């Protein structure tokens, strides 16, 4: 298996990738035209299934583009992700991962607190793989119970003449009590009465959502990022921070403060950097309500670090899929921070960034696989690095 969810084979000297297969299986596929030396195949039938193959619990699996691994037992999914993480680090970053990569995992079903829903012709659902074709759905097995209830309610509303035909996609986010509704794509603005109508089934649909964790409550507005796995929030924070303590910590790409607030209980000073204005405002509110003195800076991480002249005791960075990037990596090397933790959602960009950091004086102490996205190829990882000198 390779990163992206496909199985890989070779046929007549060409690399062929096909989804929804297991290692060792014999399958019949139809091949798409070659592209850059690669060919993608669409599975027509499984001729010799692997012993591990199981029936997917979702009837839309392989038609809906959201999941990639429902045909495999969960322990096998975790094993794949460990090896995929190793392979990507080796191939992209020329880095050998630590011998031991612990896996942080939780309940593999009903874990998502956020979903994107698409609309067309009075129907709601998800998109088919690699397309804009709607796959109608009234439930999703990886979504939380409250999200599935909201999806069923909205699917019924979409059949009404009152439903706006120009609405293309929306997002639902829940704490299992409130459900926040965010419009993502529409060809013209929606009237206020649409949100009032939705609020009958989704109380507080257009308001900031209050999300509780073990130790804090977070206000999360409609434009603010928050982690999607409702079962692993506290475990993710514990694994990322571990025993970190000291005088000054930086939280880069801080969002609404998932890491900033617990850091403020461990460090005398915490500086949290967040580029999005709405998220920075949520972060400041959350810190003030918790009575924690977090210094919130609304700025891009690159611009902030360009002017930053201290060497903090600890830096945590939770970048987007694009990773840290060369300018941020260069500044991190210049800062020589004793302990640097990267929470990464893309192994390829992590490998790229780690290659520079490891060649410039940082040693990889540990690497943890965090399976925030069971049944999918997506994986999160926590890389812990110590400065040893260039």
N, C-alpha and C positions, 0 to 999 in steps of 0.2 A: 504494500500500500504506500502511496505517496501523499504528500501534503496537497490537499485539495479534494481528497475523498476518492480518488480513482485508484484502480488497480493498474499495473503496468505490465505489458508483455512486448515481445518482439515478433514481427511478422515480415518475412521477406526483407530483412535488413532494416526495417523501419520500427520505430517505437510507436506502440499503440496503447492508448489509455482508455479505460472504460469504467464507468461508475457502477456501483451496486454489485460488485463482485467480491469474492474472498480469495486470498492467496491459495494457489494450487488448484483452483477450479478450471474446468474446461467449459467454455461458453461459446455460443455462436453470436457474432456481432455483425452489424452493418457498419461499414467504415465511411466516415465523412471524408471529403477531399483533404489531401495532405496540406499541412500548414507549418512552415518552418521546420521541416523534417519530422514532424509529429503527426500522428493520425488519431483522431478520437473515434471510438466505437460505441455504438448503441446496442445494448444487449437485447437479443431477440429471444434467447432461451439459455438456460443453464443445463448443459449436457451432463456434467459430472460435478454435482455440488460437493463442497467441502463438508466434512463431518460437523463443523461448527455452525453451519448455516441454520438460521432459524426463521420462522415466519415473522414478518414485521407486524407489530400490533396495530399500526395505523393503516387503514385501507387506502390512503392516498400516498403511501410511501413509494418513491421512485417517480411519481407523477408530480407531487409537490416538491419544490426545490429547497425546502427548509432543512431536511434531514438527509444524511448520507450513510449512516451505519446501523439502521434499525435491524438489518438482517444479520447482525453479529452480536453475540453475547457481550455484556458490558465489560467484563474483565478483558476480553479480547480487544475491545476498543481502546482501553487504557494501555495495553501492551503495544498496540500499534502506535499510539501517540507518543509513548516514550521513544520508540525506535525512530519515528519520523522526526522528533525533536533532535535526536542524536545525528541523524542523517543530514538534516538541513544545516546544523551547526558545522558539520564536517565539510559538506559540499560548498556552502556559501561563505562560511567564515574561516575554513581551514582550522577549526577548533575541535578538539576532542572533549566531549562532555565528561563530567565526573562519572566515575564508575556507578555510583548510586544516584538515581533520580527518583526521589520519593514522589508518589502521586497523591494529591489532595483531591478527594472525590466525595460526592454526596449522592443524594437520591437522583437516579438518572431519568426520572419522568416527572412531569408537572413542576419543573423547576423555574421556568421563565417567568419573570415579572413584567416583561415588556415584549410586545409583538407588533409587527407592521402588517396591516391588512390592506388589500387592494380591492377596488370596486369596479364593476363593469356590468352594464345592462341589468341593474337591479340585483346583482349577486355580489357577495363578498367572499374573500378567500385569500389564497397565496399565489405566488407566481410559479409556473412550471420552470424547471431548470434551464437557465440561460436564455430566457425568453420573457416577453411581456404578456404571455397567454395566461389568463386567469384559471386557477384551479379552485373551484368553489369549495368552501369548507365552513362548517358550523362548529368545529372543535379541533383542537390540536393536542396530542398527548404529551408534548413537552411544555405546554403552557400551563400556568397555574389554574386551579379551579375557578377563581374569580374572573380570570381572563376568558376562560371558556364560556362562562355564563354571559359575560359582556359580549363576546363574539356572537353567541346564539341570539341575544337580544337585538344586536345591531343587524344581523342577517335577516331577522324578521322585519325590522324597520325598513331595510333596503327594498323590500317588496312593496312598500307604500308609495303612492304617487307623490308624497311629500318629500321623499328622499331626493337630494340634489343629484341629477344625472351627471353633472360636471365634476363631482368629487371623485378623484382617482385613487388616493391612498391616504390612510390615516394610521396613527400609532396609539396603542393602548398601553398604559403603565399602571400597575396596581401595587398596593400594599396588602391586598386581600380584604380590604375594607373599601377604601376609595378606589375609583378608577379614573385616571386622568386620560383625556382624549386630546390628541394633538393632530391637527390636519397637516399632512405632508405635501400633498399635491392636489391642486384644484385649478381649473382653468379660469375661475373667477371667484371673488370673495364670497364667503358664506355669510348669510344673514344671522343675526343674533338668535333668532327664534329656532334655528337649527340646533344650536348648543343647548338652548332651554329644553327643546324636545328630547335631546339625548340625555340631559340631566335627570329626566324622569326615571330612566333605567340605570343611569350612571351618576349617582349623586356626586357633586363636586367635579364634574367632567372637565371643566375649563379652569380649575383652580390649581394652585401649587399643591403637591401631594406631600403628606407627612409620612416619611418612611422610618420605622423604628428598627434599630439593631440592638444587640445585646446591651450596649452601654450608652447609646445616643439616639436622638431623633434628628432626622435630616429633612429639611424642607427642600423639595426638588421641583423646580418650575418646569414648564413645558419645553424649554430650550436647554435644559441642563442634563448632563450625562450622569447615569448611575449604573452600577453593575447589574447584570440581568439575572444572575443566579441567586434566587432568594434563599437557598439553603447554605451557601458558602461564603456569605459576606463576612461574618465574624472570623471564620477560619482563614480567609484570604488576608485579612488585616493582621491576624496573629502570625501567620507565616511570613508575611512581608516585613513586619517590624521586629519579630523575634525578641531578642534581648536588647535592642537598640535603646540607649539612653545617653544623655549628655547635656551640653549647653545649648547648641544651636542646630536645628534641623531645617532642611529645605524640602518642601513637598512640591514637586514640579508636575504640571498638568493636574492640578489638585481637584478639579471638579467641584462638587459641593462640600468636600471636606471629609470623605470617607476615611482617609489616612491622616489628614491634618489634625482632626480633633483628638484621636488617640495619641498622636505624636505630642500634642500639647500637654498631655499628662506625663510624658516621659522626658521632655526637654524643657529647659528654662525659656528658650525662644523657639518659635516656629514661624518660618516665612513660607507662605503658600502662594504659588504662582499659577494663575488661571487666565487664559486668554479670553474666554467668553464672558461678556459682561453679566449676562443673566446668571451664569453659574457662580461667578465671583460674588455677586450680591447674595445668592443663596448661601454661599460659604460663610460670608461675613455674618449673616443672620444666624446661621447654625452655631458658629463659634461664640457669638455674643450670648445666645440663649443658654449655651452650656457653661457660660462663665469662663471661657478659655481665651487667653490673649494671643490669638493667631494674627499675625501681620499679613493681611491679604493684599496681594499685588495683582491688579488686572493688567496683564501684559503677555506678550508671547514669551515663551521660555527663552528663545534665542535672544530677543531684545533685552530681557531681564538679565541674563547671564553676561551679556556684553558689557553691562555697567556694574556688575556685582564684583566686589573686591575682597570678600572675606573667604575664609576656608572653614565651612561648617563641619561639625562632627559627623553629620549623617545627611545623605541625600537620598530621597526616594523619588523615582521618576516613573510615571504611569502614562507613557506616551500613546498616541493613536497608532493605527496599523502602519503608518508611514515611519514609525520609529523615531529615534532621537535626531538623526541627521548629522551631517559632518560638522556643522558649526557648533551644535550643542555638545557633541562628543569632544571636539577640540577644547572647548571651555572646561568640560568636566576633567579632562586630563590636566589642564593648567591649574585647576583648583586643588588637585591632589587631596580630595576629601578622603578621610580614613576608611569610611564605609559607604558604599554606594549600592543601592538596591534598585533593580529595574523590574517593573511589572509589565510584561510584554504580551501583546495579543497576536503577534505575528512572528513565527520563528525565523523567517527569512530576514526581516529587518533587524531582529534581535541579533542574529548571527553577524550581519554586516557591522552593527555597532560594537558588538563584543570583540570583533577582530581588531578594531582600532584600539579599544580600551586595553585589551590583553597585551597588545604589542607596545603599549605606551606606559606601562607601570602598574596596571591593575591585575590582580590574580582572582580567578573565579573560585570562590570558596565553596559555593553550593548552587545547585539548580533544582528547582521544584516544578513539577508539572501540576498545574491547577486545572482540573477539568470543569471549567465553567459552562461548557457547551456539550453535554452528552448527546449522543446520537448524531452529532455533526463532526466534520473534520476540524473545526476550529479548536484551538487550544491556547490556554494562557500559561505563562511560565514566570517564575520568580528567579532572577539571577542575582546572587549576592556576591559582591566584589570588594576586595580590600586593596588599598593602595600599598604597594611594596617598593615603589620607586622605579623610575625609568632606567 
